[in-house]
Amino acid sequence: MIPENEIQPTAPEEKGASRRLSRQALLLILLGVAVLALAIYGSLRIRHLEQRVDRFSRQAEESVKKVEAVSERSEEALIRASQAEENALQAAHARELAERARAEFERIAESARQEAQVAREEVERVRKEREAELDRMQKALSQIAETRRTALGLVMNLGEDTLRFDFDKATLRPENRELLSRIAGVLLTSRGYRIDVFGHTDDIGTEEYNLRLSQRRAQSVRNYLVEAGVDPEIISTKGFGKSSPRAPGTAPAARAANRRVEIAIVDSVIEMLGPARGRKK
């Protein structure tokens, strides 16, 4: 006799169990396929995402490089802009300095022009005063002996008719002393001149002889002017002998004209200023 718990199921029950097992197996298979599909899809999705991430990463790196390049160019532009600004400031400063220098130059130039004008006016004033003084002296000396005007002063010609020496002598005669005293009187009333005494002879005698004779006679005239009170520091002498005749020829009249002493009165002030333009010697 078979126990109850070991009683075999009936056929319908076995078929139902078999169908349930088949459905479960199918579900498991479908589930596995789904899982596999999901896995494959996830893998593909992940790979796609990885590719996109990689692409995005490369793009990001390129963007970073571009940003860095732009930043570098921006820094260079800023540096150039800063240098340009500094150069502009320096140029502006240089222009300002140039303007100041030009203004200072114009001020100095204008001051120099004004000073030059004042100096010219002063020179002209002094020249007129000296010219007037020379006119006065010429008028006074012309009453004593022949006196002519030069660019720098006066020249008195003391020929044989006014200043006569004995033959081969350099000693002043009494009438010569009187003449020179009158000349000294005029010279003592003026200042600012120097005197050159020149001795000359005629053509009689040797050159060496006449040179010594003319020098002695010029020295005699100088000595007397000094005795009369003229400052010896302003008087110089020179003998020309027969080398500078006033009249050509050997006639008595020509020789008399060549035996002479000349007194040159040079205005030292006008000499320093220079002769006036347009004045004839």
Steps between C-alpha positions, in 0.01 A plus 500: 500500500644838393512784750291807436785744479665296231191486284606613140324801350258457235578576137326838486691622793827396338414685184416816692829485687686444179340800341585713802860386476511585132362846561748559775781379279379727219478788736846427620624485143321821410633655816848386409462630148370827637783520744747415225341756271509756773861410566586528133306826470664630817840401372435673167356798681795517733739473203308772320506713810869433542557607140297815556684563824829448320389732220378754749828464687698567182277792416543628852878468470492682166275763653742535792787534255307759305416683818865488604604627155241776520621577850858518380399725213299707742800532730720594204238749390486640852880524508503673162220727611692578819816568301304713256350692791844543653641611165212742463569637846869532419416668170264737677768573758754554224261737322444685825876529554543613140232764545664618818841507330358690203329746728820545699700539180255760370518680832880498495505599133261787563706609800816477288336705224397763750847505654655515154274790410594679821867428428466631144330812624774546760771446239331748270470750783868461591601516135308823450664646809846400376422625149395832649819509706711430191316772312581740781867398506527518121357849500744612772806327351424619147562854625854391593600277208358296213276234657303233315241253623544122487273210585650474849606854575712787369837550331690828536755572229784714642686591187804727462276804502375418854768280661851580380822332611851618428692295243597160639356595837219363716499783752178697525519868415316756718218540247463120494453497875231763480318300233521178700380677814183606319450142377555363852243747634236353270598138577481556874134598475396158371523138616478159340764523229857398420763688303744374236779736394649419158820656367574539125787642294571592139707288263836664573736262679509127550205300610662407830594859573153635428338221704701597809440871443123454464490290817692764700271778386186297586651432841565869556135580433390223739729624776363850477136383510582296812664807657183692418293256705385235249504147645818326374320163507281601208776635271709285264748598229620358172741624234434431133798687355448564129290184446161673512519827304194721487595666172682323215813636334820674606394860449559733797125529561457123499794451735364770732161322509666168582699638794226478757370359827150354523304468819228235480230534765318166522176488697548181703127478576401510133788265425354251744149543360621487141471777243149609411366358177496733209771733635779556256860497611 
